[in-house]
Amino acid sequence: MTPTRRLLLLSGAAFALAGQAAARPHHAKEAGAPRHAGAAGDDEEGAGAYAGGGGGAADTPLGPMDTSAQWAVILDFNTGATLLDKLADAEMPPSSMTKLMTAYIVYSKLKAGTLRLDQSLPVSEQAWRTQGSKMFVELGGQIKVEDLIRGMIIQSGNDACIVLAEGIAGSEAQFVDMMNAQARTLGLTHSVFRNCTGWPDPDHHMSVRDIATLAKAIIKDFPEYYHYDSEKTFTYHGIVQYNRNPLVQRGMADGLKTGHTDAGGFGVVGSAEHNGRRVIMVLNGMPTARARVEESVRLMGWAFANFENVKLFSADETVENAPVYLGTSHTVPLVGAHDLTLTMPRAWRQHAHVTIAYDSPIPAPIRRGDVVGKMSVSGQGVPQAEVALVAGDDVGRMGIPGRAVAVVTRFLTGV
C-alpha cells in the first residue's frame, strides 16, 4: 500500500504524521551566601583558588551553550530528558555535594524506623575535630538527628556528617561502605566514596549525572524530608549560618546543595518546580563563588524558558485505524502502549516529525494489546522517542466462506 500523509490531532497538538503501512514496518550578590565568621572556608578546604579548567560549550538540544562550569548537566525530573550536558559522565571531585548521599542514607534509616528525628546521637572527638565547614558540635555532647540534618544540609557541616555516620554505622568507614553499596543500588556508575563529607581524596569522585540521579532519588523517595533543603538559615548554639545555595536564597529553587574544594572548584545542585515541571541542575568546576551564583541563576532560568513538557498522546488513545485482513472487522484501532510525554524546545511545532509504522493489512485474528506497530518522534532539537502501538480491540478471524471471498477479492483487485 502506498504510504499516506496527513495531519492528525494528538492531545491538542497538530503534528505532521506520516502513516507508513508497507509490507514490512518502515524504521523510520554575590560572593556566595554569608556564613559565620568562624566557619572554615566555603565548604571543605577553604576558599583557595580553583586550579582546574572551566569555560567552553555544553551540548544542548538547541545547540552549543557556553558555560563557565567545567562539568554540567540539566535534567527534566519527569521525563529524564537531558537539556544540557558538559562532561556529564566524567569523574570529578564532588566536594560537599557528597553529602547528598549521606543524607540519602540518613533518610532511608528514618523511613525504615531505625532512626528517629528526636533521637540524640553522641559527638565523638573525631567529629569534634573535623575541619572545614562546621555545625560547631560540642565534644561529648548529644545532638538530635533533626538538628544534625539541618547542620549537614543548611550549614554543610562536616562535623554533623561524622556524628550521623558514627551514630548509624558505628564508624565513618563502615558508613562509607553503606554509601558505596547504595550508589550501586541507585545505578551511580561513576561514583566512589572514601568519606561522608566530600573531604578531598584522590579516590573519591562522582559525575554530575550521578549527582543529578541521586538528587532525583532524594526528591522522589523522601518527600517528607526534602523540606530541609529549602530552609534558608539554621541557628545552633546561637551561631546563625545561611544556606549556601544561591538558588535557594533567591527563592529560585527548593534544594539541594553546594560544594567547594580547590580541586573541584565551586559547585551547586539545584532543583526547582514551576507549573508542574521540575528541573534538576548540577554544575561544578566554576572558578569563583560569584560565577556559581551567576551561572546557576542563568542556566536554571534558561532551562525553564526554553523547554516545555508536551504530552503527545495518552495510553489507549487511538492513533490510527489500520486495515485488517480476513477479520470480522475491516479495521482495528492502533493505540499507544503508554502515555508519551517529552521535554521539547518551545519551538518544537516547527521541527517535530511523528511517524507511525505497521504491516498493512494486519492479519486476523488480533487480540487487544497485541503489539502491531510503533510510533517514532524525531526532529531538530526534539528528543528521539519510540512507543509501541498495540491493538485497541479484539478482531476475530472470518469464517471459511468469508475468507474465501476475501482472498478472491484481494487477488482480483490487489486490495
N, C-alpha and C positions, 0 to 999 in steps of 0.2 A: 504494500500500500504506500502511496506517495505521502511523505510527511506533510502535515498541515501546520500552518502558523496562525495564531490568533491571540487576542488579548483576553486574559482571564482575571477575574477579580478574586483576590485571596485576602481575607481578613481586612478588607477595606483598602488594599494596596494594589494598584494596577501594575501588572507585570506583562512583559512580552514573553509569552510562553511558547516554546517550540515543542509541539506534541509530535514525538517521533515514534511511529508504530511500524517497525520494519520487521523483516524475517527474523532478525536477531536484535536484542537490545542494543541501542546505539550508546556508546560510552561518551556518551557525550562529555622693722626696727633697724639695722637689725643685726646685731652681733650674736644672736641666739637668745634663748629665753633666760631671764635673770636667775641667779642662784644665790644661796647663802655664801657669804664671803669665805667661809671655812671649807667649802667643797673643793676637793682636789681635782681641778680640771673639769672639762665638759662632760666626760664620761669616764673612761678608764685611765688614760695615760696623762691627761692634761692637754692643754691647747697648743701643742707643738705644731710646727709646720708640716703640712702633708707633702710627702715626698713622691707620691705616685703621679700618674698621668692625669687625664681629665678629658677635656673638650673633645669635640668630634660629633659625628652624626649617629643618631639611633635610627633603626628601621621602624617605620610605621606604615599602616595601610594607605596613608596619604602621601607617602614619600619620605625622604630623609628629614630628620628633625635634629637640629643642633642642641646639645645639652652639655653643661659643664660637669655632669656626673660621669664617672668612669664606667660604672655599671648601673643599669637601669631597666626596670620593667614596669609596665602598667597593664593590669588585667581587669576585665569585667567580671565581677563576682558571680553573676548569674549564668552567663554563657561561657565563661572561661576564655573568651577571646583575648588575644594579645594585642594591645593597642600601641605599645611601644616596647622595643627590645634593643638593648645595647649590652652585649656580652652577658645576657641574662642567665646563661648556664655556666659562666666561668666561676671558678672557685676564688673567693676573696675574703679578706678579714671582715667578719660581720660586726665586730665591736659589740656594743651593748644591745644591738638587735638580737644577739644571742638570747637575751633574757626572755624573749617570746617563747622559746622552748621551755625554759624554766617555769614560766607562767603556765604553759600548757599542762605540764605535769602537775603543778600545784592545783590547777582547776580540775584535773581528772581525779585527783585524790579527794577533793571536796565533793565532787559529784558522786563518787563512789561511797562516800560516807566514812572514809578512813581518816579524814582530816576535817576540822570544823573551823569556821571563821572566828569563833570566840575562843578557840584553843590557844594557849600560850606556849611558845617554844623558847628554849634556853639559848642564851648568847654565849658562845664559846670564845676562847681567846683568839682563835683563828679568825672568826667572824669579826671580832672587835678590832683586830689589827689589819683587816683588809683595806687596801689602798684604793685610790681612785674615787669616783663619785660615791657618796655615802649617805645613808639614812641617819648616821650617828647613833648607832646602837650602843648600849652601855654594857660593859663587861659584867657577866654574871647575871644580867637582867633576864626577865621573862617578857616576851612581846607577843601580842595577839597576832594571829595569822592575818587577819584583815589589815592590820597596820603594816605588817611586813609586805603584803601585796601592794599596798599604796606606796610604800617605800621603794619597792622594786620597780613599779611601773611609772609612777609620777616623778620620783626623785632619782631613779636609775641607780638605787643603792646597791653596790656590790656586797656590802655587809648584810643587807637584808636577804640577798640571794643565798649567801652562805648559811644563814640561820635557817632558812627554809629547806635548803638541801640537806643539812645535817639533821634537821627535825624529821624529815620524811625518810631519808635513806640511811642515816647513821653517819655518813661522811660525804664530802663533796665528790670523792672519787666514785663511790657507789651510785650517787645521784647522776653523775655523768654517764655511767653505764646505762641508766634508765633513759637519759636523753638520746643517746645513740640508738637504743632499741626503738624508741618512739619515732625517731627520724626514719628508720626503715619502715615502720608501720605506716607512716604518712606518705611514703614514697619520695622522701627527700634524698635524691640520688647524688647530690653534690655537697653534702653536709657531713662534717666530722667535728665532734665536740671534745674539747680537752678540759673545759671548766664550765661553770654555770653562769658566768658573768660576762664573758667576752673579753676577758683579760688577754692581752696579746700572747699568742703561742703560734709558732710556725706551722704546727699541725692542726690548728683549729680554723676551720673555714666553713663557709656556706656560699651559695649562689643567691642572687637577688630573686630568682624564680622560686627557689626553695623557701626563702623568707616569705614571699607572697603566698605560697601554698600553705605555709604554717599560719600566717595571718588569717587566711580564709578559714582554716580549720578552727582557730580560736573563736572567730565570729560565729561560725556555724554550730560548733559543738558546745560552746559555753556562753550563750547569750546572757545568762543570768549573772555572769561575772564580767562581761565586756565593758560595763559602765565605768569600771575603774580607769579605763584608758582615756576617757573623756574628761576626767576631773583635772582642773587646771592648777590646783595647789594642794599641798599636804603639809600640815604642821606636826612635827614630832619633837617633843621636849622643848617647845617654844621656838623651834627653828622652822621658819617658813621657807619652803622650796617650791619652785614653779615647774610645771610640766614643760620639759624641754622641746616638745613637739610644736613647731611653729604653726602647723595647720590646726592643731587643737587650740592653741592660744588665740588664733584668729577666728575660731568658730567654723573653719572650713573642713574639719574632719572630726571624727569621734574616736580616733586612735591612730597609731598603735605605739610607736617607739622611735627613739633616735639612737644614734651611736656615733662615737668618735674615738679613733686612735690615730697615732702618727702613720701607721702602716695602711689603715683603711680610709683615712680622710673622714669627712663628715657625711653621715648617712641619715636617712629617715624612712620610716614605714608609715604610710598614711592610708586611711580608708575613710570614705565619705559616701553618704547616700543622698540622692536628690531625685525627687519624683519617682520613687520606687526603684531606682537604678543605683547600684553600689559599685564603686571602683576601688581597687587596691593598687597602691603605688609604692615601689621600693626604689630608692636612689641611694647610691653610695659612691665614695671617692670624690666628693666635692672639696674644693680647696679651702673654703672658709665657712664659718657659721652663717655669714651673710649670704653666701652663694647657696647654702642649703635652704634658707628662707626663700630666696628669690626663685630658685628652681622648683621647689616643692609647690609654691603658690602658682607659679606659671603653668607647670605641667598638669597639676590637678584641674585647674580651670580649663586647660586645653582639652583634657580627656572628656569633660562634660560638654564642652561647647561644640565639639566636632563629631561626636558619635551619639547614636541612639540605639536602643534595643527595639527591634522590629519583629513582631510575631507574624510570620509569613502565613501560617495556617495552623489550625488545631487538629489534634488527632480526631479521626473519624469524619473530617470534613472532606467532601467529595472534590477531587481534583480533576477527574476525567471519567467519562463513561466510555469504557472500552468495549469494542465489539467482541462477541463470543461466538465460537464455532461449535455447532452441534449442541447448543444449550437450550434449555427450556425458556431462557430469556435471551433476547438479542444482544443485550449489553450487560455489563457489570460495573458498578461504581468502583473507582480506584480511590482509596483514602490513605492518608498518611498514617504510618505506624505509630507516630507520636507527635506531640507539638513540636514545631520548629520555630525557635526564636533566635535571631542572630544579632550581633552587635555590628551596626552598619555605619559608615560615614553618612553624615546628614544629607549628602547629595546622592545617596545610593540609587534613587529612582532613575537617574540618568545613566547608570552603569550596570545595574543588576540584570542578569540573564538567568531565567529559570527554565530548565529543560526536563521534560518527562520522557521516559523510555520504557517500552514494554514490547513483547511479542504480540503481533496482531494478525488474525484474531486469536483470542485466548481460548484454548480448547476446554470444553466442559468434560467432566464435572469440575466445579470450582467450589471450594469451601471458604466461608467467611474467615478472613485472617490469613489466607494463603498469600505469600509474597509473590507478586506478579510483575513488578516493575520497580522503578526508582525515580526520584526527583533529585536533580542536581542544581545547585546555585553557584554562580561564578560571576566574575566581572571585575573591572579595575577598582581596587580598594575594597572589594567585597569578599568576606571570608568564604572560601570554598566549603560547601557543605553538601551532604548527601543523605537522603532519608528514604527508607524503603516504602514502596507503595503496596498496599495489601487490598485484597478483595473486600468490599464492604458488605457483600451479601453472598449467600449460597446460590449457586446456579446449577441445577441438575442437568443431566445428560438426556437428550431426546430419546424417545423410543425408537425401535428399529425402523418403522415406516418413515418417521420424520427425518431420521438420519439419512436414509436412502435418498429422500427428496433433496435434502440439503447438499449432499455430496454431488448429486447430478447437477443441481443448480449452480454450484460453485464451479464444476467442471465446464459448464456451458458458458457461464458469464465471467468467470475469473474473479468473482466477488464472494 
